[in-house]
Amino acid sequence: MKHSKTDYRGGEALVLSTNAIELVVTTAVGPRIVALRSQAGAKAGNLFLEFPADEKRYHGYYLRGGHRLWHSPEDIVRTYQPDDEPLAVKPLKTGVALVQPTEGKTGLQKAMKIELSGERTVKITHALTNHGLWTVETAAWALTMLRGGGYGVLPLLPKGSHADGDLLPGYSFVPWTYTDLSLPVWDMHRDFIGIDVKKAKQAQKFGITNYPGWSAYWVDGVTLVKYAPVIKGAAYPDFGCPFEVFTNGEMIELETLSPLVKLEPGETVFHTEHWAILDGLAKPSTDVAFAALAAAVGKWIKPLK
């Protein structure tokens, strides 16, 4: 694993790389991962959405693009606290640990430990610590904003059999008030839901209450897979969602969440994601292509469980 310094919007950042992948991580603001590239799939460029340096603030917050940590449930004031200050930085053998200053209005402090766990895999440990005076009910919320033009997949749980006595439901879909499941952006299959980003002409979002723990996004021959295991019996935000997806046609966000916790002063909630960056797979928009992706993901996830 290699470390080097770079610039991001006039501030310091780090490049973390192996022979297969490269990440750019901010240290002057954030914590954020603002770039993800496959070395073999170099023509694909940065898989993450990149906002211009002169972007306008959204509810006082620079979206920037890439990967970030928020606290859920979403609130127009609490969620959009700016992350514009320099971070405490601790180099690690396989990555870096980053801690932002405590948010003045919430008393919460965000931290992110980013580790290159293999040639093409990443482990990200997210942490929220309550430095306030009161208990806060919240969940760690990890959002990855990827550029448009690609195809996302959300795998569904294996099918049961009514004849064999499978009589109870396995999960719920959670639509947002503006979600329209009749739109062609949603590509329904037996074993997965596809998200055809270019067909989204307006903002769309939905969540799911139980799934195999991984999702993926394919663009220009490179596939990012995100895995965060679902904790059985835990209470999650937004009517019980450990996973949510948002798209507006320009980008897609793959979002995982920790269970809701009542975070006492001084306590921390952790949430870990594992990423794999795969080259050369077909666009997983058909049952055959999705099955090939699922088989590759299954081999990778098995030792993580």
Order of alpha helices (4+ residues) and beta strands (2+ residues): beta-beta-beta-beta-beta-beta-beta-beta-beta-beta-beta-beta-beta-beta-beta-beta-beta-alpha-beta-beta-beta-beta-alpha
